[in-house]
Amino acid sequence: MKKMDPFKLLVSQEKAEELLLEHCLPLSDTEQIAISAATGRVLASDLKADRDVPPFDRAAMDGYAVIAEDTFGAQDSDVLLTLKGVIHAGEVSESEVTRETCLQIATGSPMPAGADAVVMVEYTEERGDQILVTRPVYPGANVSKAGEDIKKNEVVLPAGSFLTPARIGAVAALGMTSIEVYRKPMVAVIPTGREVAPLGEPLKPGHIYDVNSYTLESVLTSNGAEVTRMPVVTDEKDALKQAIQQSLGTDLVVLSGGSSVGEKDLLAGILEEMGEVLFHGVQIKPGKPTLFGMVQGTPVVGMPGYPTSCLSNAYIFLIPAIRKMGRLPHHSGHHVSAKLGKRIVSSSGRKQFLTVRIENGIAHPVYKHSGAITSMAKADGYIILPVNLDVIEEGEEVQVTLFE
């Protein structure tokens, strides 16, 4: 029987993050995808314009295309221009604006030959086949020049740009249907434990459903990863080694369970045999039994088996790591200030992440224990209790890091 060895050396949260980020490197592989699927991806090469946008001078307002000089006396006396026709959106007029004439024009329509300005319709009156102009305009007024938005050969978006809806719009303005982006990191999630049952199966005595695979998948996919959930693996050395070996074709392997110090927690020893253990145990609560190592160049993370610890550590450690691998912008989380709704006494000797629910500016602790998933499901975020802090009094202002 394997004895229950204690953790030998706990690393700080900061050191654990440093080691993870040092070994989880940005991916260099790229792929060509439709722009309709590119939101949230990262551009892999400079996007250079092959044309001007707009490709022609166009009206920026509904009104009348005119020669600006014809309107200069509009504030002192009546200026009447002869209406020669109408230009609808998408049409190119064959008529030319000559002195003391105009063409009705819609926003976005190409400017007709001869015209150098647009009088807004609000500053005109119809007088039969003539248009009364009540306010003068200067040359170029209410006209968007060709290339005003994007000039041909301009680098519109540099490589590494995170593709937001507005940036997808810039791609579409160039007429492009596809774009080169960095591929998503591929992650294998392996649940472990003889007591863990797949969803949908009847529970045997002493068994629990596989919660961690689904919470980990949710966190990872929402931060740019492509996740494969593997079948539940029992706490047996050969089965665990085989599952890890089969997953080494991915960019990151994440296991839940098996990283503590019980007699069935074999993962640390397995990683030592297959590769290198970089840390085993982090000075935080919940989440102390967290493990990280490298196997044949692939980062392998052992997460705690308890659902709250596992999900909490996914927010703390996996999000920064997977976003770095996918070249996504750093995500520091949103923070709000609130008053603590209950006196908290910390006696763990570790940095503590305490989940809270916010109601009317009050942060109410909802943490139960590491095995209770509702400690996270009912929480809006968490507060951090430093190692050297013993008490936070009720009503004291705290900073809450929001999950969403």
Sequence and secondary structure as in RCSB ss.txt:
>XXXX:A:sequence
MKKMDPFKLLVSQEKAEELLLEHCLPLSDTEQIAISAATGRVLASDLKADRDVPPFDRAAMDGYAVIAEDTFGAQ
DSDVLLTLKGVIHAGEVSESEVTRETCLQIATGSPMPAGADAVVMVEYTEERGDQILVTRPVYPGANVSKAGEDI
KKNEVVLPAGSFLTPARIGAVAALGMTSIEVYRKPMVAVIPTGREVAPLGEPLKPGHIYDVNSYTLESVLTSNGA
EVTRMPVVTDEKDALKQAIQQSLGTDLVVLSGGSSVGEKDLLAGILEEMGEVLFHGVQIKPGKPTLFGMVQGTPV
VGMPGYPTSCLSNAYIFLIPAIRKMGRLPHHSGHHVSAKLGKRIVSSSGRKQFLTVRIENGIAHPVYKHSGAITS
MAKADGYIILPVNLDVIEEGEEVQVTLFE
>XXXX:A:secstr
       S  B HHHHHHHHHHHS     EEEEEGGG TT BB S EE SS BSSS EESSSEEEE GGGGTTTT
TS EEEEEEEEE TT        TTEEEEE TT B  TT  EEEEGGGEEEETTEEEE S   TTTTEE TTSSB
 TT EEE TT B  HHHHHHHHHTT SEEEEE   EEEEEEB TTEE TTS   TT EE  HHHHHHHHHHTTT 
EEEE   B S HHHHHHHHHHTTTSSEEEEES  SSSTT  HHHHHHHHSEEEEE BSEES    EEEEETTEEE
EEE SSHHHHHHHIIIIIHHHHHHHTT      EEEEEEESS EE  SSSEEEEEEEEETTEEEE    TT THH
HHT SEEEEE TT  EE TT EEEEEE  
